[in-house]
């Protein structure tokens, strides 16, 4: 029995304008197993982030099919895909995407509230402690450094116990030392929670931490 949590078959993505059609991804197929950490790598414009948005159900492919946690998301409507993301998916982005008017604690609690769960402040406090922010719970994002904001974003991503975590250049806005700290936290949290990780990065050191590296070139998957 397959333990794949993500399966993409012959996925392509085109964007059409009034004057032209641009192919961003071409005939990409992959499978990701439960608990696996994979890195999507390639030069800027290779299609990494586009592929991630398709695998996460943030967008739909022009051709091909995608299953996420056994669900055929490429055939779902926006509402169904949003419900699956809320239930089972976590995200960490290059830009931290914290709500400026909310404290660190409130930002971490937000995914649970959106999901309709009771505010589990004990879990939020515990996650912030795990990322080294005990005592900073009431600080606003503007009162935190970039590295601290990304650590809040990590805690937020794990708040609802996601089955899959998608991370798009999570250290792209951080200096080398801070990035190294965030990387260690990311993999520690991922290991402790048994989450499947899909990581978009141009950093070869970060990619090496993953179980597998998948390389995109010109919108196509390059054989290892």
LUMTI-160425 format. One record per residue: residue number from 1; residue in one letter; x, y, z of N, C-alpha, C in turn. Coordinates in Angstrom, 2 decimals. Last residue first. Layout:
N
> n	res	nxx	nyy	nzz	caxx	cayy	cazz	cxx	cyy	czz
> NUM	A	X	Y	Z	X	Y	Z	X	Y	Z
...
// end
This chain:
224
> n	res	nxx	nyy	nzz	caxx	cayy	cazz	cxx	cyy	czz
> 224	X	17.78	12.92	-11.59	18.87	12.98	-10.60	20.12	12.30	-11.13
> 223	X	16.37	14.76	-14.29	16.67	13.45	-13.68	17.87	13.58	-12.75
> 222	X	14.47	17.64	-13.76	15.73	17.10	-14.26	16.01	15.79	-13.54
> 221	X	11.31	18.75	-14.74	12.09	18.05	-13.72	13.31	17.43	-14.36
> 220	X	10.86	22.00	-16.19	10.83	20.54	-16.27	11.68	19.94	-15.17
> 219	X	11.23	24.72	-16.08	9.88	24.22	-15.90	9.75	22.72	-15.97
> 218	X	13.98	25.12	-16.31	13.10	25.55	-17.38	11.71	24.98	-17.31
> 217	X	14.39	22.67	-14.04	15.15	23.46	-15.00	14.23	23.82	-16.16
> 216	X	14.45	21.43	-10.74	13.67	21.95	-11.88	14.57	22.81	-12.75
> 215	X	15.27	18.64	-8.82	15.76	19.83	-9.52	14.85	20.17	-10.70
> 214	X	14.91	17.47	-5.61	14.33	17.42	-6.95	14.66	18.74	-7.64
> 213	X	16.47	15.62	-3.14	16.45	16.91	-3.83	15.91	16.68	-5.24
> 212	X	15.60	14.06	-0.02	15.78	14.03	-1.47	15.78	15.45	-2.01
> 211	X	15.76	14.70	2.68	15.96	13.31	2.27	16.24	13.19	0.77
> 210	X	17.63	17.74	3.46	16.42	16.99	3.11	16.77	15.56	2.69
> 209	X	19.98	19.03	3.70	19.38	18.55	4.94	18.15	17.67	4.66
> 208	X	20.56	20.00	1.21	21.27	18.79	1.64	20.69	18.21	2.93
> 207	X	19.16	22.40	1.14	18.67	21.26	0.36	19.29	19.95	0.83
> 206	X	20.86	24.00	2.66	19.52	23.70	3.16	18.96	22.47	2.44
> 205	X	23.02	24.12	0.93	23.21	23.57	2.28	21.87	23.18	2.90
> 204	X	22.01	25.38	-1.36	22.39	23.97	-1.43	22.59	23.33	-0.05
> 203	X	19.30	27.42	-1.68	20.44	27.21	-0.79	20.84	25.73	-0.79
> 202	X	16.99	27.86	-2.86	18.15	27.96	-3.76	19.44	27.71	-2.97
> 201	X	13.97	25.99	-2.17	15.16	26.73	-1.76	16.18	26.82	-2.91
> 200	X	11.11	24.69	-0.81	11.63	25.38	-1.99	12.83	26.20	-1.54
> 199	X	10.15	21.70	0.62	10.94	22.91	0.83	11.45	23.46	-0.50
> 198	X	7.92	19.85	2.28	8.27	20.22	0.90	8.88	21.61	0.98
> 197	X	7.66	17.34	4.70	8.17	18.68	4.38	8.47	18.81	2.89
> 196	X	5.47	15.81	6.95	6.08	15.74	5.63	6.45	17.16	5.21
> 195	X	6.06	15.53	10.49	5.44	16.19	9.35	6.20	15.88	8.06
> 194	X	6.64	14.77	13.08	6.43	13.75	12.06	5.79	14.27	10.78
> 193	X	7.33	16.48	15.08	5.89	16.41	14.76	5.60	15.38	13.67
> 192	X	10.09	16.30	15.19	9.31	16.04	16.40	7.83	15.83	16.10
> 191	X	10.82	17.04	12.56	11.11	15.69	13.07	10.22	15.36	14.26
> 190	X	9.95	19.70	12.51	9.45	18.75	11.52	9.64	17.31	12.00
> 189	X	11.47	20.82	14.55	10.01	20.79	14.67	9.43	19.74	13.73
> 188	X	14.02	20.44	13.39	13.70	19.87	14.70	12.19	19.75	14.89
> 187	X	13.85	21.89	11.03	14.01	20.44	10.95	13.73	19.76	12.28
> 186	X	13.47	24.49	12.10	12.54	23.92	11.12	12.64	22.40	11.10
> 185	X	15.71	24.89	13.73	14.37	24.84	14.32	13.38	24.17	13.38
> 184	X	17.71	24.95	11.77	17.75	23.93	12.83	16.37	23.77	13.48
> 183	X	16.85	27.21	10.31	16.92	25.89	9.67	16.90	24.78	10.72
> 182	X	17.21	29.24	12.19	15.85	28.92	11.73	15.81	27.55	11.08
> 181	X	20.01	29.23	12.39	19.18	28.96	13.57	17.78	28.54	13.15
> 180	X	20.73	29.94	9.78	21.16	28.65	10.32	20.33	28.25	11.53
> 179	X	19.68	32.53	9.63	19.13	31.48	8.78	19.49	30.10	9.32
> 178	X	21.40	33.88	11.35	20.00	33.73	11.73	19.34	32.62	10.93
> 177	X	23.75	33.70	9.80	23.71	33.14	11.15	22.26	32.89	11.58
> 176	X	23.03	34.99	7.35	23.51	33.60	7.38	23.39	32.97	8.76
> 175	X	19.89	36.82	7.51	21.34	36.72	7.39	21.78	35.28	7.67
> 174	X	16.85	36.29	5.62	17.61	36.28	6.86	19.11	36.25	6.58
> 173	X	15.10	35.85	3.57	15.21	37.23	4.06	16.09	37.35	5.30
> 172	X	15.19	33.07	3.10	15.61	34.01	2.06	15.81	35.43	2.52
> 171	X	14.39	30.95	4.55	15.51	31.72	5.10	15.97	32.81	4.14
> 170	X	12.32	29.76	3.13	12.05	30.23	4.49	13.18	31.03	5.12
> 169	X	11.39	29.23	0.38	12.56	30.08	0.70	12.46	30.63	2.13
> 168	X	8.56	27.95	1.49	9.05	28.59	0.28	10.14	29.59	0.64
> 167	X	7.35	25.00	2.69	8.21	26.12	3.07	8.86	26.69	1.81
> 166	X	4.66	23.15	3.80	5.29	23.73	2.62	6.07	24.97	3.04
> 165	X	3.99	20.27	5.56	4.44	21.66	5.68	5.12	22.06	4.38
> 164	X	1.35	18.08	6.31	2.36	18.50	5.34	2.69	19.96	5.59
> 163	X	-0.25	17.84	8.53	0.34	16.62	7.97	1.48	16.95	7.01
> 162	X	-0.07	20.14	11.29	-0.26	19.84	9.87	0.38	18.51	9.49
> 161	X	-1.06	21.18	13.90	-0.51	19.84	13.68	-0.66	19.41	12.22
> 160	X	-1.63	23.85	14.10	-2.76	22.94	13.86	-2.30	21.52	13.53
> 159	X	0.93	25.01	14.51	-0.13	25.17	15.51	-1.24	24.13	15.33
> 158	X	3.00	25.14	12.77	2.80	23.85	13.44	1.61	23.88	14.41
> 157	X	2.96	27.78	11.90	2.78	26.71	10.91	2.47	25.37	11.56
> 156	X	3.61	29.20	14.24	2.26	29.30	13.67	1.98	28.13	12.72
> 155	X	6.32	28.60	14.42	5.41	28.16	15.47	3.97	28.16	14.96
> 154	X	7.17	29.94	12.08	7.36	28.49	12.23	6.39	27.93	13.28
> 153	X	6.54	32.58	12.72	5.89	31.96	11.57	6.02	30.44	11.61
> 152	X	8.32	32.96	14.83	6.88	33.02	15.10	6.12	32.33	13.96
> 151	X	10.63	32.83	13.29	10.40	31.79	14.31	8.93	31.79	14.75
> 150	X	10.38	35.12	11.82	10.30	33.85	11.11	10.10	32.70	12.09
> 149	X	10.70	36.99	13.88	9.42	36.92	13.16	9.29	35.59	12.41
> 148	X	13.35	36.50	14.54	12.32	36.20	15.52	10.94	36.12	14.86
> 147	X	14.60	37.40	12.21	14.73	35.99	12.61	13.67	35.59	13.61
> 146	X	13.90	40.12	12.30	13.46	39.27	11.19	13.52	37.79	11.54
> 145	X	12.89	40.99	15.71	13.81	40.97	14.57	13.26	40.07	13.47
> 144	X	9.98	42.67	16.96	10.80	41.47	16.81	11.73	41.62	15.62
> 143	X	8.19	44.67	16.93	9.10	44.65	18.08	10.04	43.44	18.05
> 142	X	6.53	44.16	14.86	7.44	45.30	14.72	8.46	45.37	15.86
> 141	X	4.92	42.06	15.88	5.96	41.78	14.90	6.98	42.91	14.77
> 140	X	4.61	42.64	19.48	4.12	42.76	18.11	5.24	42.43	17.13
> 139	X	4.79	40.50	22.31	5.44	41.46	21.42	4.75	41.46	20.06
> 138	X	3.85	38.55	23.94	3.01	39.74	23.78	3.64	40.81	22.89
> 137	X	5.83	36.56	24.01	4.51	36.26	23.46	3.68	37.50	23.15
> 136	X	8.31	36.40	24.98	8.10	37.40	23.93	6.69	37.30	23.34
> 135	X	8.51	34.34	26.75	8.64	35.69	27.28	8.43	36.79	26.26
> 134	X	9.99	32.21	24.41	9.30	32.32	25.70	9.56	33.71	26.28
> 133	X	11.18	31.69	21.98	10.55	32.99	22.16	9.69	33.06	23.43
> 132	X	12.26	29.31	20.97	13.11	30.23	21.72	12.52	31.60	21.96
> 131	X	10.61	27.48	19.90	11.41	28.27	18.94	12.18	29.39	19.65
> 130	X	9.40	26.47	22.17	10.23	25.58	21.37	11.10	26.34	20.37
> 129	X	7.86	28.66	22.96	9.01	28.27	23.78	9.96	27.38	22.99
> 128	X	5.94	28.55	20.96	6.82	29.71	21.02	8.05	29.43	21.88
> 127	X	4.77	26.11	21.70	5.44	26.24	20.41	6.38	27.44	20.39
> 126	X	3.70	26.81	24.22	4.69	25.74	24.11	5.47	25.84	22.80
> 125	X	1.82	28.76	23.53	2.94	29.11	24.41	4.07	28.08	24.28
> 124	X	0.13	27.11	22.01	0.80	28.25	21.38	2.00	28.70	22.21
> 123	X	-0.79	25.33	23.98	0.00	24.82	22.85	0.77	25.96	22.17
> 122	X	-2.16	27.16	25.61	-1.06	26.37	26.17	-0.18	25.83	25.06
> 121	X	-4.18	28.15	24.01	-3.07	29.03	24.35	-1.89	28.26	24.92
> 120	X	-6.12	27.27	21.82	-5.29	26.46	22.70	-4.03	27.25	23.04
> 119	X	-9.18	28.34	21.15	-7.84	28.91	21.27	-7.03	28.12	22.30
> 118	X	-10.98	25.85	19.31	-10.82	26.69	20.49	-9.37	27.17	20.58
> 117	X	-11.25	26.04	15.73	-10.91	25.36	16.97	-10.87	26.36	18.12
> 116	X	-11.59	27.04	13.21	-12.78	26.88	14.04	-12.53	26.15	15.34
> 115	X	-9.53	27.74	11.64	-10.01	26.37	11.49	-11.26	26.11	12.31
> 114	X	-9.00	30.21	12.68	-9.54	30.13	11.33	-10.16	28.76	11.08
> 113	X	-7.87	29.36	15.09	-9.12	30.11	15.12	-9.79	30.08	13.76
> 112	X	-5.55	28.12	14.17	-6.54	27.33	14.91	-7.89	28.04	14.93
> 111	X	-4.17	30.29	12.98	-4.64	29.16	12.16	-5.68	28.30	12.85
> 110	X	-3.73	32.07	15.34	-4.62	32.41	14.24	-5.07	31.20	13.39
> 109	X	-1.83	31.61	17.28	-3.17	31.07	17.49	-4.06	31.17	16.25
> 108	X	0.30	33.10	16.34	0.43	31.65	16.39	-0.95	30.99	16.53
> 107	X	-0.70	35.69	16.67	-0.36	35.22	15.33	-0.27	33.69	15.29
> 106	X	-0.90	35.77	19.45	-2.13	35.83	18.65	-1.87	35.37	17.22
> 105	X	1.84	35.70	20.15	0.93	34.64	20.59	-0.33	34.61	19.72
> 104	X	2.74	38.10	19.00	3.31	36.83	18.57	2.37	35.67	18.92
> 103	X	-0.21	40.19	18.43	1.01	39.79	19.14	1.54	38.48	18.58
> 102	X	-1.33	42.02	15.56	-1.48	40.92	16.51	-0.14	40.61	17.17
> 101	X	-0.85	43.86	13.62	-1.58	44.33	14.80	-1.77	43.26	15.85
> 100	X	0.42	42.47	11.50	1.16	43.47	12.29	0.49	43.88	13.59
> 99	X	0.50	39.10	11.02	-0.45	40.20	11.11	0.15	41.27	12.02
> 98	X	3.20	37.84	8.99	2.54	37.98	10.28	1.56	39.15	10.22
> 97	X	4.74	37.20	6.74	3.28	37.24	6.65	2.59	37.17	8.01
> 96	X	7.43	36.90	6.10	6.92	36.19	7.28	5.39	36.16	7.34
> 95	X	8.66	35.88	3.06	8.13	37.02	3.81	7.24	36.45	4.91
> 94	X	8.98	33.12	2.60	10.15	33.99	2.72	9.78	35.28	3.45
> 93	X	6.71	31.08	4.61	7.14	31.80	3.41	8.37	32.65	3.69
> 92	X	5.20	28.11	5.49	6.19	29.10	5.92	6.74	29.75	4.65
> 91	X	2.18	26.36	6.27	3.00	27.13	5.33	3.99	28.01	6.07
> 90	X	0.44	23.22	6.53	1.08	24.39	7.12	1.97	25.06	6.10
> 89	X	-2.62	21.40	6.29	-1.43	21.94	5.66	-0.91	23.13	6.44
> 88	X	-5.15	20.45	7.19	-4.00	19.54	7.16	-2.67	20.12	6.70
> 87	X	-7.30	22.28	7.24	-7.33	21.09	8.09	-5.96	20.45	8.25
> 86	X	-6.74	24.20	5.34	-6.98	24.61	6.72	-6.86	23.44	7.68
> 85	X	-6.60	22.58	3.04	-5.42	23.31	3.51	-5.57	23.69	4.98
> 84	X	-9.26	21.72	2.87	-8.20	20.74	3.07	-6.93	21.43	3.58
> 83	X	-10.54	24.17	2.41	-10.88	23.39	3.60	-9.80	22.36	3.91
> 82	X	-9.47	24.89	-0.05	-9.20	25.74	1.12	-9.49	24.98	2.41
> 81	X	-10.59	22.91	-1.66	-9.14	22.96	-1.48	-8.76	23.80	-0.26
> 80	X	-13.27	23.63	-1.48	-12.84	22.32	-0.99	-11.33	22.29	-0.75
> 79	X	-13.22	26.18	-2.66	-13.68	26.02	-1.28	-13.20	24.70	-0.69
> 78	X	-12.38	25.75	-5.30	-11.57	26.56	-4.39	-11.94	26.31	-2.93
> 77	X	-12.96	22.27	-6.18	-13.19	23.70	-6.31	-12.39	24.44	-5.22
> 76	X	-10.75	19.63	-7.42	-11.60	20.26	-6.40	-11.88	21.73	-6.74
> 75	X	-8.94	18.45	-9.06	-10.33	18.45	-9.50	-11.29	19.10	-8.53
> 74	X	-6.58	18.57	-7.75	-6.63	19.25	-9.04	-8.04	19.29	-9.60
> 73	X	-6.89	16.97	-5.49	-7.09	18.41	-5.35	-7.18	19.14	-6.69
> 72	X	-7.98	14.21	-4.56	-7.66	14.70	-5.91	-7.86	16.21	-5.99
> 71	X	-6.40	13.02	-1.60	-7.51	13.78	-2.18	-7.12	14.33	-3.54
> 70	X	-4.21	11.91	-0.39	-5.20	11.00	-0.97	-6.38	11.69	-1.62
> 69	X	-2.68	14.12	0.22	-3.27	13.33	1.31	-4.42	12.46	0.81
> 68	X	-3.29	15.16	-2.94	-2.70	15.61	-1.68	-3.43	14.91	-0.55
> 67	X	-2.68	14.66	-6.34	-3.34	14.18	-5.13	-2.56	14.67	-3.92
> 66	X	-3.10	16.06	-9.51	-2.38	16.12	-8.24	-3.26	15.56	-7.14
> 65	X	-2.64	15.77	-13.07	-3.42	15.58	-11.85	-2.52	15.61	-10.62
> 64	X	-2.70	17.60	-16.25	-2.19	16.66	-15.27	-3.05	16.61	-14.02
> 63	X	-2.70	21.13	-17.04	-2.86	19.72	-17.39	-2.29	18.87	-16.27
> 62	X	-2.75	23.34	-15.40	-3.41	23.42	-16.71	-3.66	22.03	-17.27
> 61	X	-3.40	22.98	-11.84	-2.59	22.82	-13.05	-3.42	23.00	-14.32
> 60	X	-4.35	25.54	-9.48	-4.64	24.28	-10.18	-3.81	24.20	-11.45
> 59	X	-3.25	26.66	-6.23	-3.58	26.90	-7.63	-3.83	25.55	-8.27
> 58	X	-2.94	25.68	-3.76	-3.16	27.12	-3.85	-3.54	27.54	-5.26
> 57	X	-2.27	23.02	-3.40	-3.66	23.35	-3.69	-3.97	24.83	-3.67
> 56	X	0.32	22.32	-3.13	-0.37	22.72	-1.91	-1.84	23.06	-2.15
> 55	X	1.11	21.90	-5.73	1.10	20.74	-4.83	0.31	21.05	-3.55
> 54	X	0.98	24.57	-6.65	0.10	23.54	-7.22	-0.02	22.35	-6.27
> 53	X	2.95	25.82	-5.19	1.58	26.31	-5.05	0.58	25.30	-5.62
> 52	X	5.20	24.35	-6.08	4.78	24.27	-4.69	3.33	24.73	-4.53
> 51	X	5.35	25.18	-8.74	5.08	23.78	-8.44	4.59	23.64	-7.00
> 50	X	5.99	27.87	-8.31	4.75	27.52	-9.01	4.37	26.08	-8.71
> 49	X	8.49	27.64	-7.14	7.38	28.16	-6.34	6.03	27.85	-6.99
> 48	X	9.95	26.50	-9.38	9.88	25.88	-8.04	8.65	26.33	-7.26
> 47	X	10.52	27.44	-11.90	9.18	26.91	-11.66	8.98	26.32	-10.28
> 46	X	12.78	28.83	-12.50	12.72	27.44	-12.95	11.35	26.81	-12.74
> 45	X	13.15	31.36	-11.51	12.34	31.23	-12.71	12.21	29.81	-13.23
> 44	X	16.39	30.81	-10.32	15.21	31.66	-10.28	14.46	31.55	-11.60
> 43	X	17.33	27.31	-10.54	17.60	28.74	-10.62	16.29	29.51	-10.54
> 42	X	16.53	24.82	-8.03	16.66	25.28	-9.41	16.89	26.78	-9.40
> 41	X	14.68	22.46	-5.95	15.76	23.41	-6.23	15.79	23.75	-7.71
> 40	X	12.90	21.27	-3.38	12.73	21.65	-4.77	13.74	22.75	-5.06
> 39	X	13.49	18.68	-1.12	13.84	20.04	-1.52	13.58	20.21	-3.01
> 38	X	11.58	16.79	1.23	12.15	16.96	-0.09	12.44	18.43	-0.35
> 37	X	11.21	14.51	3.73	11.56	15.92	3.50	12.20	16.02	2.13
> 36	X	8.55	12.28	4.71	9.73	12.60	3.91	9.95	14.11	3.85
> 35	X	6.18	11.58	5.91	7.33	11.86	6.76	8.59	12.25	6.03
> 34	X	5.08	9.75	3.12	4.77	10.25	4.46	6.04	10.41	5.29
> 33	X	6.61	10.70	-0.01	6.14	9.73	0.98	5.88	10.39	2.33
> 32	X	5.76	12.06	-3.06	6.39	12.35	-1.77	5.76	11.42	-0.74
> 31	X	6.35	11.90	-6.52	5.65	11.38	-5.36	6.45	11.72	-4.12
> 30	X	5.88	13.51	-9.74	6.64	13.21	-8.53	5.73	12.58	-7.49
> 29	X	6.18	15.07	-12.91	5.60	14.00	-12.10	6.49	13.75	-10.89
> 28	X	5.53	17.55	-15.27	6.23	17.22	-14.02	5.47	16.13	-13.28
> 27	X	5.03	18.89	-17.81	5.04	17.44	-17.65	5.86	16.99	-16.43
> 26	X	6.23	21.99	-17.18	5.96	21.09	-18.30	6.14	19.64	-17.88
> 25	X	5.48	25.32	-16.13	5.83	23.93	-15.79	5.42	23.03	-16.94
> 24	X	5.04	27.56	-17.72	5.86	27.69	-16.50	6.34	26.33	-16.03
> 23	X	4.59	28.83	-20.84	4.62	27.57	-20.11	5.58	27.70	-18.93
> 22	X	2.55	31.40	-21.95	3.83	31.09	-21.33	3.70	29.78	-20.56
> 21	X	1.19	32.79	-24.82	1.01	31.75	-23.80	2.39	31.36	-23.27
> 20	X	0.01	36.08	-25.89	0.93	34.95	-25.86	0.54	33.94	-24.78
> 19	X	-1.84	38.16	-25.85	-0.94	38.05	-26.99	-0.08	36.79	-27.02
> 18	X	-3.36	38.00	-23.58	-4.04	38.34	-24.84	-3.16	38.06	-26.05
> 17	X	-1.95	35.12	-21.92	-2.33	36.53	-21.99	-3.00	36.77	-23.34
> 16	X	-1.82	32.25	-19.94	-2.16	32.82	-21.24	-2.55	34.28	-21.09
> 15	X	0.31	30.00	-18.53	-0.37	31.27	-18.28	-0.58	31.94	-19.63
> 14	X	0.35	26.54	-17.72	0.52	27.62	-18.69	-0.24	28.84	-18.22
> 13	X	1.72	23.75	-16.32	1.05	25.01	-16.01	1.39	26.04	-17.06
> 12	X	1.41	20.20	-15.85	1.88	21.37	-16.59	1.09	22.59	-16.17
> 11	X	2.09	16.99	-14.68	1.54	18.31	-14.36	2.22	19.39	-15.21
> 10	X	2.21	14.12	-14.59	2.23	14.88	-15.85	1.63	16.28	-15.70
> 9	X	1.09	13.84	-11.40	1.24	13.07	-12.63	1.11	14.00	-13.83
> 8	X	1.94	13.82	-8.02	1.68	14.65	-9.19	2.00	13.83	-10.43
> 7	X	1.12	13.24	-4.76	1.39	12.56	-6.03	0.98	13.49	-7.16
> 6	X	1.75	13.05	-1.34	1.63	13.94	-2.50	1.96	13.12	-3.75
> 5	X	1.90	10.93	0.27	1.00	11.99	0.71	0.82	13.03	-0.39
> 4	X	2.22	7.46	-0.13	2.41	8.79	-0.72	1.41	9.78	-0.14
> 3	X	2.26	4.90	0.62	2.17	5.86	1.71	2.39	7.28	1.18
> 2	X	0.56	2.18	-0.90	1.35	3.39	-1.02	1.16	4.29	0.20
> 1	X	0.84	-1.20	0.00	0.00	0.00	0.00	0.88	1.25	0.00
// end
